[in-house]
């Protein structure tokens, strides 16, 4: 069975927001960053995601502001397109089809209608040589336009975006390796400057980043040894000069000049934002302890707001290099995920390793970090080669009341230190609190652990390389002051064999533990019920069937076998020769997912244990082995009618690739639903968008409509001086409260002239009774002449809106006026 085109593998949640340099809008209200296959628009003040610009079909590799319209941005992607967005409304304006994978994008105000992109030298994603080309964007009214007019600017450039435009867009500088290349657009020539690999002092002169001064002819370059070089007079190839600045002890990852060129910002592994004074190079300011290593720096066009991207997938928003005003935290993914991907039953959040010594709770539906839980509860020392405690295992019980974690530390020349911690959920703090700590729960490393899903007892099972598995039971002392506590209830083993995996059945009545080539099945009273063996190869993973397939037990072996046992007959139901690296069961259905390794890639098979034909399969899902995966329950069930996509209706499958990318599967039905939900209601331009309006305006209007929808309220005049004084004048220049109060009260009073006008209709009511009857007769005659229906009510003819009684009386008054003067005017 082959994969269908309607199901795509996408970066839907937990993508990298530090992949490319973010963009701050002209008014500093929004921050845009690339996040997987979409562009995230965040509020710089509230940290909330305002829009998710979706449309690309591959990784977004760059974002730049549109120089000709401050409300628009360009984005490029490896799908070979450049897209123009209106980020305030979240609307895709135009798509330019380039035809080559794009890895970076640049624009200049002095090059109108042209974008500069980095594409491979050959039309292949595996190409290692890249070039900077100018793309002339054609003027067309179509939403999709082919832009095939390309002209090469620089050859052999870095794909990561190591290029910058100079003063007035007269030149562009790019760095790669030991080479700095400057291309001058006026004479279409380029100058190259080279540095030696190193010197006697052990310097590493390789270029890492570049930034050009916006007002002067000066180029700043960062290097691997922490030095910053300021290049001048580079328009003369042999007479160039440079000066050196040095503070960073590691590589300079990023450089950025402020808009006026008065300061130069730099960042690196030290996680310190350094601000160099351009005219006084010896003076510098520091903003330390920002988190992970700084990878990118962005500055707002007015210079009032800075932002830094960090290696821990975080963006920090800084006000003029003085203080941190906001932090946007993405999913933290280190070099390896020691814990499995697990789902918190309460919050439905994805739980895995986060900061060192922490577990992170990440909402996949909101694509937002909820909180971090400190497991180790020790200060982490950022020093290479230092052995410190790491969180290696985590598991939840079925109700989310208990969390079990395992932390370990290995020191040279000493024994392995292991701590098993049990955390209880606290309703008041809405977080987990440490309940029990077990020091050295096993004599060797803990391989796996799982909670029993039985509602009758709360039990945790751990297995270790010491050859035993242990059952930890919760003892309830609610009648005493001791509270809940944990104790070891049973220690089991099998012929001194080392266990490798364990799994509970869906109802908690059976426990399966794999001891090398033998699978042992235990009862809740710790009686060995049966053993299942399928040589050759040690059992790698075990998984019970669910719902209608609960009679099956599946296992994978190191000898590339996938086996299925029938627990009713205690015999092998079927087996197939396949190298399964990971077996995952969907807790809400009978479906199972098997990730298989073949030819350096991973394949996926989704199947039911009782059916011979898989529900879905996809070859070459990603490169390398998939080691971590989880089924996450959906917040809203899909209604897919296609048979091959029904396995995604209740749960969504997430998996981590070899390169630590969190991927999932998306259907066309789901993409349409997400697109519809992303269209937010826009506020009318004539209404002032104040915080009070956003908080109370819409809610008050809804309440008024529900309580008294037919009530007519006196509207204040639009140009009321009192309202403007109260709402739009800064507080420190307002007049006294007594003066404003009297003005405001007078604006609410009804004038005597308006009161007399209200009396006039009452006096005219008696006089116009005859006119009403005559007018109604004429209206009926008019309806009959037009062929109307007698069922029409007053004011409903021809779809016209209904008139009030006051309006009808006004029309009749106008009807009896003498209009003879109009005919004389027309005759003239």
C-alpha positions in Angstrom: 0.0 0.0 0.0 1.5 3.3 -1.0 1.3 6.7 0.7 -1.4 9.0 -0.5 -0.7 12.6 -1.5 -3.4 14.0 0.9 -1.2 13.1 4.0 1.9 15.2 4.3 4.8 15.1 6.8 5.0 18.6 8.2 6.6 20.7 11.0 3.4 21.5 12.8 4.4 22.2 16.4 7.6 22.7 18.3 9.6 23.9 15.3 12.8 25.9 15.6 12.1 29.7 16.0 15.9 30.4 16.1 16.6 28.9 12.6 16.9 32.4 11.0 17.2 36.0 12.1 13.8 37.3 13.3 12.3 40.6 12.0 10.9 43.5 14.0 8.2 45.6 12.3 8.6 49.4 11.9 6.3 50.2 14.8 8.0 47.6 17.0 4.6 46.1 17.8 5.3 42.7 16.2 8.1 40.2 15.8 8.2 37.7 12.9 10.2 34.5 12.8 10.5 31.4 10.7 9.0 28.4 12.4 9.1 25.2 10.3 6.9 25.6 7.3 5.2 28.8 8.5 5.9 32.3 9.7 5.0 33.2 13.2 3.8 36.7 14.1 4.3 37.5 17.8 3.2 40.5 19.8 6.4 42.1 21.1 4.6 43.1 24.3 2.3 40.2 25.2 4.5 37.4 23.7 1.4 35.9 22.2 1.2 34.5 18.6 -1.0 36.8 16.7 -0.9 35.1 13.3 0.5 31.9 11.8 1.3 32.6 8.1 0.9 29.3 6.4 1.4 28.5 2.8 4.9 27.2 2.3 5.3 23.5 1.7 8.9 23.2 3.0 11.1 24.9 5.7 10.9 28.7 5.7 14.5 29.8 5.4 14.3 33.6 5.7 12.1 36.7 6.3 12.7 40.3 5.3 10.6 43.5 5.4 9.2 44.9 2.2 11.1 48.2 1.7 8.2 49.7 -0.3 5.5 48.8 2.2 6.1 48.7 6.0 3.0 46.4 6.5 4.4 43.6 4.3 7.2 41.0 4.5 8.8 38.6 2.1 9.5 35.0 3.1 11.5 32.4 1.3 11.5 28.6 1.6 13.2 25.5 0.4 10.0 24.8 -1.7 11.4 27.3 -4.2 9.0 30.2 -3.7 9.1 33.7 -2.3 5.9 34.8 -0.8 4.6 38.3 0.0 2.5 38.6 3.2 0.4 41.3 4.9 1.3 40.3 8.4 -1.2 42.6 10.1 -4.2 40.7 8.6 -2.3 37.4 8.1 -3.1 37.4 4.3 -0.9 35.9 1.5 -0.7 38.6 -1.2 1.4 37.0 -3.8 3.6 34.0 -4.5 6.7 34.2 -6.7 7.8 30.9 -8.1 11.6 30.8 -8.4 12.1 27.1 -9.1 15.2 26.5 -6.9 15.4 25.7 -3.2 16.1 29.0 -1.4 18.2 29.2 1.8 18.4 33.0 2.5 16.9 36.2 1.3 18.0 39.9 1.4 16.5 43.2 0.2 17.6 46.8 -0.2 15.7 50.0 -0.5 17.9 51.1 -3.4 17.1 48.0 -5.4 13.3 48.3 -6.0 11.5 45.2 -7.3 14.5 42.9 -6.7 15.1 40.4 -4.0 18.5 38.6 -3.5 18.3 35.0 -2.6 20.8 32.2 -1.9 20.2 29.1 -4.1 22.3 26.0 -4.8 24.7 26.1 -7.8 22.9 23.0 -9.1 19.2 22.5 -8.8 19.5 20.0 -6.1 19.0 20.2 -2.3 22.1 18.0 -1.7 24.4 20.5 -3.5 27.2 21.9 -1.2 27.9 25.0 -3.4 25.6 28.0 -3.2 25.3 31.3 -5.0 23.7 34.7 -4.4 21.4 35.7 -7.2 19.2 38.7 -7.9 15.6 37.9 -8.7 13.5 40.5 -10.6 10.0 40.3 -9.3 7.5 40.8 -12.3 4.6 43.2 -11.9 1.4 41.1 -12.4 -2.1 41.0 -11.0 -2.0 37.2 -10.6 -1.5 35.7 -7.1 1.0 33.2 -8.4 3.7 34.5 -10.7 6.8 32.9 -12.1 10.0 34.8 -11.5 12.5 33.3 -13.9 14.7 36.4 -14.5 17.8 35.6 -12.3 21.2 37.2 -12.4 24.2 35.9 -10.5 25.8 38.3 -8.0 28.2 36.2 -5.9 29.4 32.6 -6.2 30.4 30.2 -3.5 28.6 31.8 -0.5 27.4 30.4 2.8 23.7 29.2 2.8 23.2 30.3 6.4 22.8 34.0 5.6 26.4 35.4 6.1 25.8 38.5 3.9 24.9 42.2 4.4 24.1 45.2 2.3 26.4 48.3 2.6 25.7 52.0 2.6 22.8 53.0 0.3 22.9 49.5 -1.2 26.0 50.3 -3.2 27.6 47.0 -2.3 27.0 43.7 -0.6 29.5 41.8 1.6 29.5 38.0 2.1 31.8 35.8 4.2 32.7 32.1 4.0 35.6 30.3 5.5 38.7 32.5 5.3 37.3 34.8 2.6 35.5 38.2 2.6 34.0 39.1 -0.7 32.5 42.6 -1.5 30.5 43.1 -4.7 30.0 46.6 -6.0 26.8 47.1 -8.1 27.9 50.2 -9.9 30.9 48.8 -11.7 29.8 45.1 -11.3 33.1 44.1 -9.8 34.0 42.2 -6.6 37.0 42.3 -4.3 38.1 39.4 -2.3 40.1 39.5 1.0 41.7 36.5 2.5 43.0 35.7 6.0 45.5 33.0 7.1 44.1 30.0 8.9 45.9 31.0 12.1 49.1 32.2 13.6 51.5 31.3 16.4 49.1 32.5 19.1 46.6 29.8 18.0 44.1 32.3 16.5 41.2 30.9 14.4 40.6 33.5 11.7 37.7 31.8 9.9 34.8 34.2 9.3 31.5 33.5 11.1 29.3 36.5 10.4 29.2 40.0 8.7 27.4 43.3 9.1 27.8 46.6 7.1 27.6 50.1 8.6 24.4 51.8 7.4 26.0 55.3 7.0 29.7 54.8 6.4 31.9 52.5 4.3 32.7 50.0 7.1 32.3 46.3 7.3 32.3 44.4 10.6 33.2 40.7 10.6 33.1 38.1 13.3 35.6 35.2 13.7 35.9 31.9 15.4 38.5 33.1 17.9 36.1 35.7 19.3 37.6 38.7 17.4 35.7 41.4 15.5 37.4 43.1 12.6 36.3 46.5 11.2 37.3 46.7 7.5 37.7 50.1 5.8 39.0 51.4 2.5 38.0 48.1 1.0 37.1 49.6 -2.4 40.9 49.6 -3.0 41.8 45.9 -3.1 45.4 46.4 -2.0 45.0 49.4 0.4 42.4 48.1 2.7 42.8 48.4 6.5 41.1 46.8 9.5 41.0 47.3 13.2 40.4 44.5 15.8 38.0 44.4 18.8 38.2 41.4 21.2 36.0 40.5 24.1 34.3 37.1 23.3 36.3 34.0 24.3 34.3 31.9 21.9 33.2 32.3 18.3 31.3 35.5 17.4 28.0 34.1 16.2 26.3 37.3 15.0 26.8 41.0 14.5 24.4 43.8 13.9 24.8 47.6 13.5 22.0 49.9 14.9 20.0 51.8 12.3 22.1 55.0 12.8 25.4 53.1 13.0 26.2 54.5 16.5 26.6 51.1 18.1 27.6 47.6 17.0 25.9 44.6 18.7 27.6 41.2 19.0 26.7 37.9 20.6 28.2 34.4 21.0 28.3 31.4 23.3 28.7 33.5 26.4 25.0 34.5 26.2 26.0 38.1 26.7 24.8 40.9 24.4 27.8 43.2 23.9 27.2 46.8 22.6 30.3 48.4 21.1 30.4 52.2 20.7 31.3 52.8 17.1 33.2 56.1 17.6 34.7 55.0 20.9 35.7 51.4 20.3 37.1 50.8 23.8 33.8 51.5 25.4 31.2 48.8 25.5 28.1 47.8 27.5 27.0 44.4 28.5 23.6 42.6 29.0 24.5 39.2 30.6 22.8 36.0 31.5 20.3 35.8 28.6 20.1 32.0 28.5 21.6 29.9 25.7 24.2 30.9 23.2 23.2 33.9 21.1 22.7 32.9 17.4 21.1 36.0 15.9 20.5 39.7 16.7 17.8 41.8 15.1 17.1 45.6 15.6 13.9 47.5 15.0 14.1 50.2 12.3 13.8 53.0 14.9 16.5 51.4 17.1 14.3 51.2 20.2 13.9 47.4 20.3 16.5 44.6 20.1 15.9 40.9 20.0 18.3 38.0 20.3 17.8 34.3 19.2 19.3 31.7 21.3 20.5 28.1 20.9 17.8 26.8 23.3 15.1 27.8 20.8 14.3 31.1 22.5 13.9 34.7 21.4 14.6 37.5 23.9 13.1 41.0 23.3 15.2 43.8 24.8 14.5 47.5 25.2 17.4 49.5 23.9 20.0 47.1 25.4 18.8 48.0 28.9 16.4 45.3 30.1 14.6 42.2 28.9 10.9 43.0 28.2 9.6 39.7 26.8 10.8 36.1 26.2 9.3 33.9 23.5 10.3 30.3 24.3 10.0 27.4 21.8 10.4 23.7 22.3 13.8 23.1 23.7 15.6 20.3 21.9 19.2 19.4 22.8 21.6 17.0 21.2 19.6 14.1 22.5 16.3 13.4 24.1 17.0 10.9 27.0 13.4 10.6 28.0 10.7 9.3 25.8 8.1 11.6 24.3 5.2 11.4 26.7 1.8 13.2 27.0 0.6 14.7 30.2 -2.9 13.3 30.8 -4.1 16.5 32.4 -2.8 19.3 30.1 -2.3 17.1 27.0 1.1 18.7 26.8 4.2 17.0 25.3 6.7 16.3 28.0 10.4 15.7 27.4 13.9 16.9 28.4 14.2 20.7 28.4 16.7 22.9 30.1 19.5 20.9 31.9 17.9 19.1 34.8 14.3 20.0 33.8 11.3 18.6 32.1 9.4 20.9 29.8 5.6 20.8 29.3 4.9 22.0 25.8 1.4 22.5 24.3 1.3 21.1 20.8 -2.1 22.6 20.1 -1.1 26.2 21.1 2.6 25.6 20.0 3.7 27.2 23.2 5.8 26.3 26.2 3.6 26.0 29.3 6.2 25.6 32.0 9.5 23.9 33.1 9.6 21.5 36.0 12.9 21.4 37.9 13.7 17.7 38.5 17.3 17.7 39.6 16.9 20.8 41.8 20.6 21.7 41.7 22.3 24.6 40.1 23.6 23.7 36.6 27.2 24.6 35.9 27.9 25.4 32.3 31.3 23.8 32.0 32.5 21.4 29.4 33.5 17.9 30.7 31.7 18.3 34.1 29.6 15.4 35.1 26.2 16.5 36.4 22.8 14.9 37.0 20.6 14.4 33.9 16.9 13.4 33.7 16.8 10.2 31.7 13.3 8.7 32.3 9.8 10.1 32.9 6.4 8.5 33.1 2.8 9.5 34.0 0.0 7.5 35.5 -3.2 7.3 33.5 -5.0 10.1 35.5 -2.0 12.4 35.6 -1.9 12.4 39.4 1.7 11.1 39.6 4.9 11.6 37.7 7.9 9.3 38.0 11.4 10.5 37.0 14.8 9.0 37.0 18.0 11.0 37.1 21.5 9.7 37.0 25.1 10.9 37.0 28.2 9.0 35.9 31.6 10.1 37.3 35.0 8.7 36.3 36.3 6.3 38.8 33.1 6.1 40.8 29.8 4.2 40.8 26.7 5.3 38.9 24.4 7.6 41.0 20.7 7.0 40.4 17.7 8.7 42.0 14.0 7.7 41.5 11.6 10.5 42.3 7.8 10.4 42.6 6.0 13.7 42.1 2.3 14.3 43.2 0.1 16.8 41.3 -0.9 19.7 43.5 -4.3 21.3 42.7 -3.4 24.6 44.4 -0.2 25.2 42.6 -1.3 23.4 39.4 2.1 21.7 39.2 3.9 18.6 40.5 5.4 18.6 43.9 8.1 16.1 45.0 6.7 13.4 47.2 9.3 10.6 47.5 12.9 10.2 46.6 14.5 6.8 46.3 18.3 6.8 46.3 19.8 3.9 44.4 16.5 2.1 43.5 18.5 -0.4 41.5 22.1 -1.6 41.5 22.5 -0.7 37.8 21.1 1.7 35.2 17.3 1.8 34.9 16.2 0.9 31.3 12.5 1.5 31.3 9.5 2.1 33.6 5.7 2.3 33.3 2.7 2.9 35.5 -0.2 0.4 35.8 -3.4 1.7 34.2 -5.5 -0.2 36.7 -7.9 2.2 38.6 -7.8 0.1 41.7 -4.1 0.6 42.6 -1.3 3.1 41.8 1.8 1.1 40.9 5.1 1.8 39.1 7.3 -0.9 37.6 11.0 -0.3 36.9 13.5 -2.6 35.1 17.2 -2.4 35.2 20.4 -4.0 33.9 20.9 -5.6 37.3 18.6 -8.4 36.2 15.5 -7.4 38.2 12.3 -5.5 37.8 10.7 -3.8 40.8 7.1 -2.9 41.6 6.7 0.3 43.6 3.3 0.6 45.4 1.5 3.7 46.7 0.4 3.4 50.2 -2.5 5.7 51.2 -2.3 7.1 54.7 -5.1 9.7 54.3 -6.4 8.7 57.7 -3.2 9.8 59.3 -0.9 12.8 59.1 1.7 11.0 57.1 0.0 11.3 53.7 0.8 9.2 50.7 4.1 7.3 50.5 5.8 4.8 48.2 7.4 1.5 48.9 8.9 -1.5 47.0 6.2 -4.2 46.8 7.9 -6.9 44.7 11.2 -7.7 43.1 11.2 -10.2 40.2 13.5 -11.7 37.7 13.9 -14.7 35.3 16.8 -17.1 35.2 19.3 -14.3 35.9 18.6 -12.8 32.4 18.8 -9.1 31.9 15.4 -7.4 31.2 15.1 -5.1 28.2 11.5 -3.7 28.1 8.2 -3.9 29.9 4.5 -3.0 29.2 1.1 -3.2 31.0 -2.1 -4.3 29.2 -4.8 -1.7 28.7 -6.7 -2.8 31.8 -3.6 -3.4 34.0 -4.4 -7.1 34.5 -1.2 -8.3 32.8 2.5 -7.2 32.8 4.9 -8.3 30.1 8.6 -8.1 30.7 11.1 -9.0 28.1 14.2 -11.0 29.3 16.5 -11.2 26.2 14.8 -13.7 23.9 12.0 -14.6 26.4 8.8 -12.6 27.1 7.4 -13.2 30.6 3.7 -12.5 31.4 2.8 -11.7 35.0 -0.4 -11.3 36.9 -1.2 -8.5 39.5 -0.4 -11.0 42.3 3.1 -11.5 40.7 2.4 -15.0 39.5 4.3 -15.9 36.3 1.5 -16.9 34.0 3.3 -17.9 30.8 6.5 -17.3 28.8 6.7 -16.6 25.1 9.8 -17.1 23.1 10.7 -16.3 19.5 14.4 -16.8 18.9 16.7 -15.6 17.5 17.3 -12.1 18.8 16.6 -10.2 22.1 13.3 -8.6 22.6 13.7 -4.8 21.9 10.1 -3.5 22.4 6.8 -4.8 23.7 3.3 -3.4 23.2 -0.2 -4.7 24.1 -3.1 -4.4 21.7 -6.0 -2.0 22.5 -9.8 -2.3 22.5 -10.9 -5.1 20.1 -7.2 -6.1 19.7 -6.4 -6.5 23.4 -5.8 -10.2 23.0 -2.6 -9.5 21.1 0.9 -8.8 22.3 3.4 -7.4 19.8 7.2 -7.4 20.1 10.2 -6.5 18.1 13.6 -8.2 18.2 17.2 -7.2 17.5 17.2 -9.8 14.6 14.7 -7.7 12.5 11.5 -9.6 13.5 8.1 -8.2 14.3 6.1 -10.8 16.2 2.4 -10.9 17.3 1.3 -13.4 20.0 -2.2 -14.4 20.8 -2.6 -14.3 24.6 -5.7 -16.5 24.5 -3.8 -19.4 22.9 -0.3 -18.4 24.1 1.0 -19.0 20.5 2.5 -16.9 17.8 -0.2 -15.4 15.6 2.1 -14.0 12.9 5.6 -12.6 12.3 7.3 -10.6 9.6 11.0 -9.9 8.9 11.4 -6.1 9.3 13.8 -4.0 11.2 11.5 -2.0 13.5 13.3 0.7 15.4 10.2 1.9 17.3 6.8 0.5 18.0 4.1 2.8 19.3 0.4 2.1 20.2 -2.4 4.6 19.9 -4.2 4.8 23.3 -7.5 5.8 21.7 -7.8 3.1 19.0 -6.5 -0.2 17.9 -3.9 1.3 15.6 -0.2 0.8 15.9 2.7 2.6 14.3 5.9 0.8 13.4 9.0 2.8 12.3 11.3 0.7 10.2 14.9 1.3 9.1 15.9 0.6 5.6 18.8 1.9 3.4 19.6 4.8 5.8 16.0 6.0 5.9 12.9 5.3 8.1 9.6 3.9 6.8 6.3 4.0 8.5 3.6 1.4 8.7 0.3 1.9 10.5 -1.7 -1.3 11.1 -4.1 -3.1 13.3 -2.7 -6.4 14.9 -5.8 -8.4 13.8 -5.7 -7.3 10.1 -3.1 -8.4 7.6 -3.2 -5.3 5.5 -1.7 -2.0 6.8 -3.9 1.1 7.0 -1.2 3.4 5.9 2.5 3.2 4.8 5.1 5.7 3.7 8.5 5.0 2.4 11.6 7.2 3.1 9.8 9.2 5.8 13.1 10.8 6.9 16.8 10.1 7.0 18.2 8.1 9.8 16.4 6.2 12.5 13.3 7.4 14.4 14.0 6.8 18.1 11.2 8.8 19.7 7.5 9.0 18.8 4.1 9.5 20.6 0.4 9.6 19.7 -1.1 12.8 21.0 -4.9 13.0 21.5 -6.6 15.7 19.4 -8.5 18.5 21.0 -11.1 18.2 18.2 -11.8 15.0 16.3 -11.4 15.0 12.6 -14.1 13.7 10.3 -12.0 12.2 7.5 -14.0 9.8 5.3 -10.9 8.5 3.5 -9.9 5.1 4.7 -6.2 5.7 4.6 -6.5 8.9 6.8 -9.0 7.6 9.4 -6.1 6.6 11.7 -5.4 10.3 12.2 -9.0 11.1 13.3 -8.6 10.7 17.1 -4.8 11.1 17.6 -1.9 12.7 15.9 1.4 11.0 15.6 4.6 13.0 16.4 8.1 11.8 15.9 11.7 13.1 16.3 14.1 12.7 13.4 17.8 12.1 13.6 18.4 15.9 13.3 16.0 16.6 16.3 13.2 17.9 14.1 9.7 17.3 15.6 7.5 16.1 12.7 3.9 15.1 12.4 1.3 14.1 9.8 -1.3 16.5 8.3 -4.3 15.9 6.1 -6.0 18.3 3.8 -9.1 18.4 6.1 -6.9 19.5 9.0 -5.1 22.1 7.0 -8.4 23.6 5.9 -9.6 23.7 9.5 -6.4 25.4 10.7 -6.6 27.9 7.9 -10.2 28.8 8.8 -9.4 29.2 12.5 -6.4 31.4 11.9 -8.7 34.1 10.3 -9.2 36.5 13.2 -11.9 39.2 13.4 -10.3 42.5 12.5 -11.2 45.7 14.4 -12.7 48.6 12.4 -10.1 51.2 11.5 -12.4 54.0 12.8 -12.3 52.6 16.3 -9.4 53.3 18.6 -7.8 50.0 19.5 -7.2 50.7 23.2 -6.5 48.0 25.9 -10.0 48.8 27.4 -11.6 48.1 24.0 -9.8 44.9 23.5 -10.7 43.7 27.0 -14.2 44.9 27.4 -15.5 46.3 24.1 -16.6 43.1 22.3 -17.8 41.4 25.5 -19.9 44.5 26.5 -21.5 44.6 23.0 -22.4 40.9 23.2 -23.9 41.3 26.7 -26.0 44.3 25.6 -27.3 42.4 22.6 -28.3 39.4 24.8 -29.9 41.3 27.6 -31.9 44.0 25.7 -31.3 43.7 21.9 -34.2 46.0 21.0 -33.3 48.8 23.4 -32.4 52.1 21.8 -29.6 53.9 23.5 -28.6 57.5 23.2 -25.3 57.6 21.4 -22.7 60.1 22.3 -21.5 62.4 19.5 -18.5 61.1 17.7 -16.6 64.3 18.2 -17.3 64.6 21.9 -14.6 66.7 23.6 -15.2 65.0 26.9 -14.5 61.6 25.5 -11.4 62.7 23.7 -10.1 64.5 26.8 -10.6 61.4 29.0 -9.3 58.7 26.6 -6.8 60.2 24.3 -4.9 62.7 26.3 -1.8 61.6 28.3 -2.5 61.4 32.0 0.3 63.8 33.1 -1.2 66.7 31.0 -4.9 66.2 31.8 -6.7 69.0 33.7 -8.2 68.5 37.1 -10.7 65.7 37.7 -13.5 68.2 38.7 -13.2 70.0 35.4 -13.3 66.8 33.4 -16.2 65.4 35.4 -18.4 68.5 34.9 -17.6 68.4 31.1 -18.4 64.8 30.9 -21.7 65.1 32.7 -22.8 68.0 30.5 -22.1 65.9 27.4 -24.6 63.3 28.7 -27.4 65.8 29.3 -30.1 66.3 26.6 -30.5 69.8 25.5 -33.8 71.7 25.6 -34.0 72.0 21.8 -33.8 68.3 21.4 -36.5 67.9 24.1 -38.9 70.2 22.2 -38.2 68.3 19.1 -39.4 65.1 20.8 -42.7 66.9 21.7 -43.4 67.8 18.1 -44.2 64.3 16.8 -46.7 63.9 19.7 -48.6 67.1 18.7 -48.6 66.1 15.1 -49.8 62.6 15.8 -53.5 63.6 15.9 -53.3 65.8 12.9 -51.7 63.1 10.7 -54.2 60.3 11.3 -56.0 61.1 8.0 -52.6 61.5 6.3 -51.6 58.0 7.6 -54.7 56.4 6.2 -54.2 58.2 2.8 -50.6 57.3 2.7 -51.2 53.6 3.5 -53.8 53.5 0.8 -51.4 55.0 -1.7 -48.7 52.5 -0.6 -51.1 49.6 -1.2 -51.9 50.9 -4.7 -48.2 51.2 -5.4 -47.6 47.6 -4.3 -50.4 46.3 -6.6 -49.0 48.3 -9.5 -45.6 46.7 -9.0 -47.1 43.3 -8.8 -46.1 42.9 -5.2 -47.5 40.5 -2.8 -50.1 41.6 -0.3 -48.2 39.8 2.4 -45.5 42.5 2.3 -45.2 44.5 5.5 -44.5 48.2 5.7 -41.1 49.1 4.5 -40.3 45.6 3.1 -41.1 46.2 -0.5 -38.3 45.4 -3.0 -36.0 44.4 -0.1 -35.9 48.0 1.3 -35.2 48.3 5.0 -38.1 49.0 7.4 -38.7 52.6 8.3 -39.5 53.9 11.7 -42.8 55.8 12.4 -40.9 59.0 12.7 -39.2 58.5 9.3 -42.6 57.7 7.7 -44.1 60.9 9.1 -41.2 62.9 7.8 -41.6 61.4 4.3 -45.3 62.3 4.4 -44.5 65.9 5.5 -42.1 66.2 2.6 -44.7 64.9 0.2 -47.1 67.8 1.0 -44.5 70.5 0.4 -44.9 72.8 -2.6 -42.3 71.7 -5.2 -43.6 73.9 -8.0 -40.4 76.0 -7.8 -38.4 73.0 -8.9 -40.2 72.8 -12.3 -39.4 76.5 -13.0 -35.7 75.8 -12.2 -35.7 72.8 -14.6 -37.3 74.9 -17.4 -34.5 77.4 -17.1 
